[in-house]
Each structure stands twice: as C-alpha cells, then as structure tokens.
C-alpha cells in the first residue's frame, strides 16, 4: 500500500487497510462474511474524514493557485484511486454477500427417461438455488397454481410407502417446488424464475429457456433405478469396512514390521509431506459457490428422482384431470374372475404365513443362536493369549486362522442380513446400505466359491490320487534330486576338462550327494490358498456439449478391470514385492533361508471385509428379534381417488373438471 | 509420419465449457488415413499369423497337409455351421503359401515357444497404441474431467473417437490448479497439477504426454478462467512471464 497523502492520516490508513485485507481474505473469500463489512466501516469513516480535513487544510494553505507541482498531483491521484478501489471492493463485497452467485448461468438437471408428450405440463423438482434446478417430474394437464398449493399442502406426496420427511432430509431441501411449465405457448405469463421447456417429440434434449438466465447448462442424466440398486456416486464404492484399520494396524505392530513394510511406510510419509507442501502453494483459498457445494446433494436428488416421480405421478389425479379411461365391461369381468382366484390363493398363503412360517423362523433363529454360542467359544479359544504380547493360537497355525476367519464370517452374516432387512423398511433410494448388500453377497459367494472349488479339487485329487502323486514325485525327483545329483557327479569327475583335487572333490561330492539323498527321502510340500473379491459400481461422468446452451450428459462408467480386481492386484503386488526383491536374490546367492511371506499379510485382505469387533451373542439375539415382522399384505384400502374418471364415483366428486372416456 | 509432436486443440462449445485436447495424432488427411489403414491391415495379418501358428503347432504338429473339412470344396447350406465354417477358413489359410511358411516356422519351434510368441504378437497387434490423446474437459460449476485414450484406437481411422479412461473431479474438491516443475532425466518439465482436497496425491494432468511449458500455461489459464472467472476465460496465450506459476491469481469474484 502506498503512503497516505497526508502524513497525519498514515496511521489511520494503515489500520483500515489491514482491517480490510483481513476481512477480505479471512471472511469474505471464505464465504463467511455474510453480514456487512461492519468492522472496517468505522475505520474507513475515520480515515476518510481525516483525509478530507487534511486536504482542505492543504488546499487552504496553498491558496487558490495550486501550482505546487506535478509530483504531488500524481501522488494524490494514486491515493484517490486507492481509495476508490477500496470503496468499490467494499461495495462489491457487500453486494455480493447478498446475491452470492448470480452469474447468469442456469443449471438444469434433466432426466432423459422422463415420459414425453405434447400435453401442457408443469415441471416440478428441486430448486437448489435461484439458478440451479433439478427436474423430477413433468405433471401433465394441471394448473401450475394448483400444483403449487398442492405441493405446499403435501397433497402430492400422499400415500407414500415410507415417511416423507426422509425425502427432504436426504435431498437437502425443505420442499419440492414448481420449476416451470412445459409445452406452454409464450403468451402465457409465468414467473420470471420459471423455466419454459419445450420437448420436441423425437429429440433427446429438451429446449429450455428462462427469463433470468443468460446462459443455460442442461445436464442430462438417466435416472438410476432404485429397484435394481443402481445409484450414482462421486466416488467408487469402497467395500472394505472403514472402521477397522486402526485396530488392525496394531496387530501388525505387535509382530514387528518387516523391512520392506517399514521402507514403504517411510516412503509414503515422505510423499505425504511433499504433497502437503505442494498444497501450501495455493495462495487464496477459493470458496466454492453454493452451486458447486450443492453437487453431493444433487447426486442424492438424482438418486431419488425415480421414486419421487412415481409418487408424484400417482398423486397427480388428486389435483388435476388427467384423462383416464374407465374399465370396460369385459375388463371388469376379467378383473372379478382374477379376484376370485386370487382370494383362494391369498387364503392359502395366509394359512401358511400365520401357522407354519413363524415356527420355522423361530427354529431357524434358535439354530443360529446355538451356532453363535459355539462359535463364540471356539473364537475365544483361538484368540486366547497367555499374556498380551504372546501369540494366540490363530497366529501359530494356519488351520486355526482359517477356522477363525470362517467363524468370524458366520458371525457377521446375521448382522449383515438384519441390516439388509431393515433396508426394506425405508425408501429404496437410500443408498447407504448398498455396499452392505454387495459385501454380504460377496462374502456368501466367496465362501460358496471356496466350497465349490475345494470340493472339485478334492474330488479330483481323490479320484486321481495315484496319478497326481506319481506326477508330483516324478517332477520333484527329476528337478530337485536327479538333476542335482548328475551335476555333482559331473563336478566330481573332470568338469569341462578341468582337473580338480580329486580327493577333495570326491569328499565334497559325496557329502552333497548324501545331503540330497537325505532331502529326497523327505520331500514335503505345502499348498496355500487365499481369495478375494471383485466389485462393480457406477461413477458419473459428463461428456457432451452443444452451443449456446451447453448440454452435458451423465454416463455411468463401468469400473475398469483393474479397480474391479483391485484387491487381487494388491495381493499380487504384495507377493511380488516380497519375493521379487533384490533381498531374495541375495538370500538365494548366499544360500540363506528366504523368509516366507507373513501369513497375516495375505489374510489382512480378508479381514478387511469383517468388522473390527464382532457383535456379541446378546447383541445378535436383540438384532434378530428386532427384525420387523414381515408386513402382511393387507387388502388395499380403497381410497376414493378424486376425479380420475372412474365411473364408480360420481364424475364431479371433489369438484374437479373431470372427463371420462367410454 | 503417423504421429507428430503433441499439439493442443481447444474446443469451446459454450462459454462455460472448455475442452483442451492434447494429441499426437496429426489431422486426418488422406495420406494419414491410408497409412492408418495399412497399419490396421498389418495388425490383422499379425493376428491371423498368430492364430495360424498356434493352429499348426498344436493341431498339425507333423507338418503334413490335413484333409479338408469340406471334401467337396464347396460349402452347402446344409453343413453350414459356424464352427465348421471357421475351421474351414482356418484350413484354407493354413494351406495357402504364406500360411505354409508360417506353419513350417511353427513346427520347427517347440510348441510352448510358439504359444508364447503368438500370444505376444497378438497382444501387441491388438492393443498397441499409435497415438496418445489426453484431454481435459472443464465445466463451470461442475468440475474437471480428465480422459486419456486406451486400446488400439481402431475407430480413429474413420474419424471416430477413442475408447477413453476418464476421471471426474468435482469443483468443490479442487483446491487449486497449479503448474509445478520436476526433473525428468536431465531436463526440467513443467506440468499441470490439480490439488484435490482430501486426497493423498495430487493429480497430474496429461501424465503421459507431459507437454511443453507453453502449452501447460495456456491450459492453465484457460482452465482457471473457465472454472472460476465470471466472464469466461482470458484466452491470451502469450504474456507468459515467470510469475504465472501459482499464486498471483485472486478470487474471480473480485472483478465482478
């Protein structure tokens, strides 16, 4: 900052400048300066009055001529521009804090799979901010006024299968609003913030105009179907449970880190520091505009779009006069006939559900509990340590560890299943439990896989036991015994024409031959297996553009191969890092023992699918009993649907303008 | 002839969107198309010879001419079955002069070597990439999508696009876009990085091509302008002083 024109104002100017800069960088740029710039305005007033006083005094002192010289003038001008800049900054800031994001760019999220027609309609959806809307449904043949009032009263969300408040909570807005009109001629007056949509019959992209927006961004998306557990997310889903890593790390620390692990950790640390340093480079932290911050909410709204539209369309008939055909006579006959047949089936089904199913259920739950108790006892034994630092049984024996993992999986299943059942009591669009679902069936499938592969392999070995044994022993004798023996015998003679110390060569050769003989008598081999999971998920991703109004389409992209089998790759990496390292080569050269890969390293992938702390026996009992009784399908109560054209009700029931076609 | 040094093309479909594409593929002229077609034919021949190699090594190791599948030499509709048909074609190829030369080569090698060799040939022929194309799509208020091509890029011949691998970063997560420098061998490379909040690594744009500093600066300016500034990007390409690295730039709201 330059010096003030008048010396006596220097201090005031400095104070104001620091205050303003502080406010500007700390509050305004972070978006917290919503209230006016109060802190500094007082200082600003003092400063400007001081300056004015000084100015007058100077002017008076100099007299009317004011010919003191160019230098002062330039200085003055600088001061004034400085002042003006500060003032305009201040004004701008206070103005912007009132209207934070009016840059004339309107963002419209539009589902491509909305049913389209030429009828006039009302566009309904979420208004995330003035120029940021997400279309949920187009309600046809209704008055915008009535839709608005119905939305306020909540009429359009009647008969919802689950609590409506959940929708608002998840979608981050307190109400659904009318966004505009579709296929309405321009002569009809609408609110300036509303959009006008024309949906050309054959095209994918609707044309959207809005009086307030200078440019429009249409983002097309295909609604994910909640029934098929489709959903969009900004990040690929993680299937490993997040809660457990700390506890697990400690387990590792007990066994002592290996060299390469330690090196890896140090590398990571160094890299993290470097990145942290790089992050310090950004001077001004930009505050994301509300539009940008809304993205996660919008993703949720997209996930809800399907169910919400269903609900809205179901209730349109309450406010409008959507033409609906009444049932013809023959159709009614068919309907009543099917009803009669259904009655018997329903009765039979009721008998079963009332008398048979509960008994089976109870037995099953009791069986599960018994299993759980046994599992708990076994697990206690497997995990028991003589002292905290001593190894438990599962650390010593691979079999024990295998048993432990299986038991843990068995214990986790009922809990997972309960969570999944609870999912049914909520809207299908709530996506939080989808990873649970995948995890549950994944682990079921993995166990089934293990059993299938194990049985196939086992039966193959049993059937061809002799051949397999012969083949293995032949291979082993060829490569580990005979080849060695022949090469040693070769060395004992005159290898490649070299004459060696015959006695020493014979002695050493005999010694090694004897060692090989001994080794050949007791060849052992060990097989180990591990297994893992693959996943798929949706990720969203914009692609296409169009002039003037930009059109962006969201495409689901399949998870690529590498991330689908991420854990396999990770495990491969671990094995590679352990066995294909210079250290191993050194060991081989020096004739040292190559340390095998720690079993824990391989199993850690499996443990990552299990919770760190398993649910206790009582916890499981409570969870199983808390399962809501499966809702019996009660006969749907016939709520009189207003004016939907059915002949059962007088056609002017509810006072709507109803029409009915024969 | 097939590739050039990477050059930048900027597409601005609307003021709020910009796509910066960096590619080594020269503009599609007739000559280039012809050359690409030639490459495609070569790929095809390579794959075919790999198949013939395997066929001759494992099905006719003796090197003798096998009897044809359709003895009459004509295919009637009756015995038209896909399997037989394919086998017949394979047989015809095998019997032909170039096929025989491949077969003699294959029978002279051990079968496992033939298998490995054919697999490598086929893999290279199918998946080798001639061009590298990387792009950065900037959408105001939404984020940045980076993409790079994968696979053989066969459709390029007809002017089509590549198969892409993409990554989308929402604006909210973008802490900053800046130009950084690094040593690579004995040179200093300037590269564009996106600092993503809550991620342990920064994201490097154009990781494969690592373009020259001039291009990086242009992309940096354009991307910042498109992403943050109210009245669209400032597309002045020159003016590159030393001070353009990071910093200097202040929030777009300042201008109003």
Interface residues (C-beta under 8 A of the other chain):
Chain A: X29 X89 X92 X96 X103 X105 X107 X215 X217 X219 X234 X271 X272 X275 X278 X279 X281 X282 X283 X284 X285 X286 X287 X288 X289 X291 X292 X293 X295 X296 X539 X540 X541 X542 X543 X545 X546 X547 X548 X549 X550 X552 X557 X560
Chain B: X11 X13 X14 X15 X16 X17 X19 X137 X139 X140 X141 X142 X143 X145 X165 X166 X168 X170 X171 X172 X175 X176 X178 X180 X193 X195 X200 X201 X202 X228 X230 X246 X247 X248 X249 X250 X251 X252 X253 X254 X256
